Amino acid sequence: MFSNVIVKKPGKSYVEGLTTSDLGTPNYEELLVQHEAYVEALKTCGVEVTYLEADEAFPDSTFVEDTAVLTKDFAVVSNPGAASRNGEIVEMEQVLKGLYEKIYYIESPGTLDGGDVLQADNTFYIGISERTNQQGAEQLKAILEKEDYVAHIVPLKEFFHLKTGIAYLGDNKMVLAGEFVEDELFSSYDKIVIPKEDEYSANCILVNDFVIIPAGYPATKQKIEQAGYSVIELPMSEFQKQDGGLSCLSLRF
Ligand code: CIR
């Protein structure tokens, strides 16, 4: 169960953020409506929301997930791999100091984006990507093992971040897309497989009694409902334009 989340309002500079997609320029008004709906959905899931104000200096900073890895007992401040995003950790460190007694850090030359880290019960999966390098992944693995978790490093082939293509729903159920579907590392899970055309919906989040998924993926909705979950659908178009998904918009703990 999660009792807290951290979110951050997108600033007007969001439209100048990093992206590899060709889906067009985000509409800021629409973006704010979608962000508000996201925050409301989290409240529906029963969590306390720490709401950070927008910071125009960091266009991508609404994607707070990349700045930290959180558990119940400790926080890890990440070291984001994109130069324009690295300074986002300064504010997040201050916020986390108010919430946690035990804080670890990923240190250069190690880089790590929180979007490359997935927790499934006592096991963590750490992707190596354009943003997370081997040293960053090994630093996090060492921290997690010291804290009695199991950690596996997963070199990514195609996905942007690890969680672009995978989500854990608890109860041994794993949502998997693309390169992860046949990966031996995930063979022991009960798989919910997302086909190529619905790949964006593999980035969904379990928040207490609900699974939040992007709107527009009826097949994914059906599969997750069949697995026994209540689903909340949210419009995500303006976040998708900047390569962001549902998990990226919050830190949950
Ligand atoms: C970036 O390129 O960093 C942002 N435009 C998107 C970050 C998405 N974050 C995530 O998948 N955890």
Boltz pocket constraint, residues with backbone or C-beta under 6 A from the ligand:
constraints:
  - pocket:
      binder: B
      contacts: [[A, 17], [A, 18], [A, 19], [A, 60], [A, 63], [A, 65], [A, 66], [A, 82], [A, 85], [A, 114], [A, 115], [A, 116], [A, 161], [A, 164], [A, 242], [A, 243], [A, 244], [A, 245], [A, 247], [A, 248]]
      max_distance: 6.0
